[in-house]
Amino acid sequence: MSLPESEFDYQARLAACARGERAALRDLYVQEGPRLLGVAKRLVRDTALAEDIVHEAFIKIWNGAAGFDPARGSARGWMFTVTRHLALNLLRNQARETPFSEDHEMATHDDDGFDAQAHSARVHRCLEQLDPQRRSCILHAYVDGYSHAQISTRLNTPLGTVKAWIKRSLNALRECMG
């Protein structure tokens, strides 16, 4: 049974994991496993994949516990970040691996002359037209999977400014690609 967050010492459990104490990992799993599974399920929308992500997250937590830096955030937040990044990486990798049938590829080429390389080059040209800070926001959000708050911290820019830049940049990209 999990304890209220205020009574559970996440940082101490991570330090114990870093020392190789398996009971600490079990405690972390009992405390946060269900919530981490919920986060993964919301992102990947598949229970089996979410379970795999949480399993991999706890392996990363175990192996990376010694590298946790409390100066950069809470231990609990770090665990959620590990899980979220694994889920987002899986989604990005799945998007890249989407197979196209030969018929679909031929129809696409015949119908509108779509060429993946040309499309990619156009995306890059449109990104290059953005202000460097705004381009950085877009790349951090959609390539690195950072939240707006993480981007704000990383770029030392107010959160509202980051949100506005991302919104305006997406609109500019839509227009450029249009």
C-alpha positions as CSV (number, residue, x, y, z in Angstrom):
1,M,0.0,0.0,0.0
2,S,1.3,3.4,-0.9
3,L,1.8,6.2,1.6
4,P,0.7,9.8,1.2
5,E,3.3,11.7,-0.8
6,S,4.2,13.9,2.1
7,E,5.2,10.9,4.2
8,F,7.2,9.0,1.6
9,D,10.9,10.0,1.2
10,Y,11.5,9.6,-2.6
11,Q,15.0,11.1,-2.4
12,A,16.1,8.6,0.3
13,R,14.8,5.7,-1.7
14,L,16.7,6.8,-4.8
15,A,19.8,7.2,-2.7
16,A,19.2,3.6,-1.4
17,C,18.8,2.4,-5.0
18,A,22.1,4.0,-5.8
19,R,23.7,1.9,-3.1
20,G,22.1,-1.2,-4.6
21,E,19.3,-1.7,-2.0
22,R,16.6,-3.6,-4.0
23,A,14.0,-3.0,-1.3
24,A,14.1,0.7,-2.0
25,L,13.3,0.1,-5.7
26,R,10.4,-2.1,-4.5
27,D,9.2,0.7,-2.3
28,L,9.3,3.2,-5.1
29,Y,7.4,0.7,-7.3
30,V,4.7,0.2,-4.8
31,Q,4.4,3.9,-4.1
32,E,4.4,5.2,-7.7
33,G,4.0,2.3,-10.1
34,P,0.3,2.7,-10.6
35,R,0.5,6.5,-11.2
36,L,3.5,6.0,-13.6
37,L,1.4,3.4,-15.4
38,G,-1.4,5.9,-15.6
39,V,0.9,8.5,-17.2
40,A,2.3,6.0,-19.7
41,K,-1.3,4.8,-20.6
42,R,-2.5,8.4,-21.2
43,L,0.4,8.9,-23.6
44,V,0.6,5.7,-25.5
45,R,-3.1,4.6,-25.1
46,D,-2.2,1.0,-24.9
47,T,-2.0,-0.9,-21.6
48,A,0.6,-3.5,-22.7
49,L,2.9,-0.8,-24.1
50,A,2.4,1.3,-21.0
51,E,3.4,-1.7,-18.8
52,D,6.5,-2.1,-20.8
53,I,7.4,1.6,-20.5
54,V,6.9,1.5,-16.7
55,H,9.1,-1.7,-16.5
56,E,11.8,0.1,-18.5
57,A,11.4,3.2,-16.4
58,F,12.1,1.4,-13.2
59,I,15.2,-0.2,-14.8
60,K,16.3,3.4,-15.7
61,I,15.5,4.6,-12.3
62,W,17.5,1.8,-10.7
63,N,20.5,2.3,-13.0
64,G,20.3,6.1,-12.9
65,A,19.6,6.6,-9.3
66,A,23.2,7.7,-8.5
67,G,22.9,10.4,-11.2
68,F,19.8,11.9,-9.7
69,D,20.5,15.6,-8.7
70,P,18.1,17.0,-6.2
71,A,19.2,20.5,-7.1
72,R,17.5,20.0,-10.5
73,G,14.1,18.9,-9.1
74,S,12.3,16.5,-6.9
75,A,13.0,12.8,-6.9
76,R,9.3,12.0,-7.6
77,G,9.3,14.5,-10.5
78,W,12.4,12.9,-11.9
79,M,10.7,9.5,-11.9
80,F,7.8,10.9,-13.8
81,T,10.1,12.6,-16.3
82,V,11.9,9.3,-16.9
83,T,8.6,7.6,-17.6
84,R,7.2,10.4,-19.7
85,H,10.4,10.6,-21.9
86,L,10.3,6.8,-22.5
87,A,6.7,7.0,-23.6
88,L,7.3,10.0,-25.9
89,N,10.4,8.3,-27.4
90,L,8.3,5.2,-28.1
91,L,5.6,7.4,-29.8
92,R,8.2,9.2,-31.9
93,N,9.9,5.9,-32.9
94,Q,6.5,4.4,-33.8
95,A,5.7,7.4,-36.0
96,R,9.0,7.0,-37.8
97,E,8.4,3.3,-38.4
98,T,4.9,3.6,-39.8
99,P,5.1,1.3,-42.8
100,F,3.7,2.4,-46.1
101,S,2.4,-0.1,-48.6
102,E,3.9,0.0,-52.0
103,D,0.4,0.7,-53.4
104,H,0.0,3.7,-51.1
105,E,3.4,5.0,-51.9
106,M,2.8,4.7,-55.6
107,A,-0.7,6.3,-55.3
108,T,0.8,9.2,-53.3
109,H,3.5,9.8,-55.8
110,D,1.0,9.6,-58.7
111,D,-1.8,11.6,-57.1
112,D,0.0,14.7,-55.9
113,G,3.7,14.3,-56.6
114,F,4.4,14.1,-52.8
115,D,8.1,13.3,-52.2
116,A,9.2,12.6,-48.7
117,Q,12.6,14.3,-49.2
118,A,11.0,17.4,-50.7
119,H,8.5,17.6,-47.8
120,S,11.4,17.2,-45.3
121,A,13.4,19.9,-47.0
122,R,10.3,22.2,-46.9
123,V,9.9,21.5,-43.1
124,H,13.6,22.4,-42.6
125,R,13.2,25.6,-44.7
126,C,10.2,26.6,-42.7
127,L,12.0,25.9,-39.4
128,E,14.9,28.0,-40.6
129,Q,12.6,31.0,-41.1
130,L,11.7,31.0,-37.4
131,D,13.6,33.1,-34.9
132,P,16.4,30.9,-33.3
133,Q,14.7,31.0,-29.9
134,R,11.3,30.1,-31.3
135,R,12.8,27.4,-33.4
136,S,14.5,26.1,-30.2
137,C,11.2,26.0,-28.4
138,I,9.5,24.0,-31.2
139,L,12.4,21.5,-31.3
140,H,12.5,21.1,-27.6
141,A,8.7,20.6,-27.4
142,Y,8.3,18.3,-30.4
143,V,11.6,16.5,-30.9
144,D,12.9,16.4,-27.3
145,G,9.5,16.0,-25.7
146,Y,10.0,18.7,-23.1
147,S,7.0,20.4,-21.4
148,H,6.5,24.1,-21.7
149,A,7.7,24.5,-18.1
150,Q,10.9,22.5,-18.9
151,I,11.6,24.7,-22.0
152,S,11.0,27.8,-19.9
153,T,13.6,26.7,-17.4
154,R,16.0,25.5,-20.0
155,L,15.9,28.7,-22.0
156,N,15.5,30.9,-18.8
157,T,12.4,32.5,-20.4
158,P,9.0,33.2,-18.8
159,L,6.5,30.3,-19.2
160,G,3.9,32.6,-20.8
161,T,6.5,33.7,-23.4
162,V,7.5,30.1,-24.2
163,K,3.8,29.2,-24.7
164,A,3.2,32.2,-26.9
165,W,6.3,31.5,-29.0
166,I,5.3,27.9,-29.5
167,K,1.7,28.9,-30.5
168,R,2.9,31.6,-32.9
169,S,5.7,29.4,-34.3
170,L,3.2,26.5,-35.1
171,N,0.9,29.0,-36.9
172,A,3.9,30.3,-38.9
173,L,4.9,26.7,-39.8
174,R,1.4,25.9,-40.9
175,E,1.4,28.9,-43.1
176,C,4.8,28.2,-44.5
177,M,3.9,24.5,-45.2
178,G,0.4,25.5,-46.5
